[in-house]
Amino acid sequence: MKRLLIAALAGGLLVPAVAAGELRAFTGATLITIEGPEIPDGVLVIEDGAIRTVGARSAVRIPDGAEVVELEPGSVIMPGLVDTHSHVGEVSGGDRSGPVQPEARAVDSINVRSSGIKRALAGGITSVNVMPGSGLLISGQTIYLKLREGNQVMDLAYRFEDGTPAGGLKMANGTNPVGDPPFPGTRAKSAALVRSAYIKAMEYAEKVAAAESNADLPPRDLAMEALAEALSGKRMVHFHSHRHDDLLTAIRLRDEFGFRMVLHHTSEAWRVADRIAAAGVPVSLIMIDSPGGKLEALHVQAESAPALEQAGATVAFHTDDWVTDSRYFLRMAAMGVRAGMSREAALVAMTQAGADMLDIGDRVGSLMPGKDADFVILSGDPFSVYTRVQETWVEGRKRFDLDDPDDRLVAEGGFNALTDDDGAGHIHGQGPHRHAGAQGAGR
């Protein structure tokens, strides 16, 4: 991306841009703030990893000593995108030894050098909910990652107040967890097994609460601890569900046990949008643009997006990467708009709504003073097929730059170009040609 770096004025003297440190002002772009109207010819000032000022050029005084970055006409800055459901980082959860394994933790399986992290950044994603698979009724604990620089998973992890990695609990129903014993053979048995697990967790939590000393505590049970965290509201339940009857089963379980829940995928949400909205359950929706997949998603329709919006439900989008490549996350909301969703709701669905579903909405999701300096610089309108992600910034540091040859390889290269990096952030291809170009890009 071509842009003009202007030396900052400090006390009437020209100061080289390199002296500006962590204070920068991005000017000339349209700002999509999410919490307010779009600002043409705006100014975004960031300092020490946080947003300091947002406003029109005519109303903002650029601080002395700031490095000023004048963006090309037509550029757009919007908050970093939040992907509420992804499998980047080679994540895993429970295995096929049983259908209920809440004790499995995604944190123990994340490879932060996986090219999936860079692909997410190339798509403008700055925060992500990395989930175990959906082959179990309860397949483990998810992890919320901020895609900042780091060589180990805890460098990227959001954290609970006690310092442990923050995340939710992955659950599923429908056909995925059905199978031969010990897995349930029917939908009814699936729900029964989940009920039994939560009843045990309630009893476990009651014993812990009633214990007057360590001697009174029940034997430690990692599975029951995780379910108790869901029951207490500490850990959000992220529920994989497609068919309309499965969606209502998930809501019944939520009502019975009182856990907080986000419904994911929701292929047939258009059939029960009013019921979902009335239940006050937020939805993480996936939009696909090609046929195929599982039978229970046969009746998936893009019209779920406007139907949920019109019913009053909170909607976010997700990639379920690799189902949709993280590099094309912006298309999710664009397809929602094409189906009848409002532009405003679609923008919120990629940013603030998803952040709120992950309990990180106080830090990310909009361009507001005090929030983390997570933002994306686009070449044009976010819903145009011609728009490119030019740069992705996380906490005031550039994490993706389309002008960088290594980053461009990630953005445009085919599958064989996307392997682990070399420890210095450089992605290397498997084939004989270093630069794969656009060959094989996309789904």
Secondary structure, DSSP 4 states (H G I P E B T S, - for coil): ---EEEPEEETTEEE-GGGGTTEEEEESSEE--SSS--BTTEEEEEETTEEEEEEETTT-PPPTTPEEEEPPTT-EEEEPEEEEEE-TTT-----TT-SB-TT-BGGGG--TTSHHHHHHHHTTEEEEEE---SSSSEEEE-EEEE--S-SSHHHHB-B-TTSSBP--EEEE-TTTT--STTS-SSHHHHHHHHHHHHHHHHHHHHHHHH-SSGGGSPPP-HHHHHHHHHHHTSS-EEEEE-SHHHHHHHHHHHHHH---EEEEE-TTGGGSHHHHHHHT--EEE---SS--S-GGGTT--TTHHHHHHHHT--EEE--TTTTS-GGGTHHHHHHHHHHT--HHHHHHHTTHHHHHHTT-TTTSSS--TTSB--EEEESS-TT-TT--EEEEEETTEEEEETTSHHHHHHHH--GGG---B-SSS-B--SSS-S--TTTT---
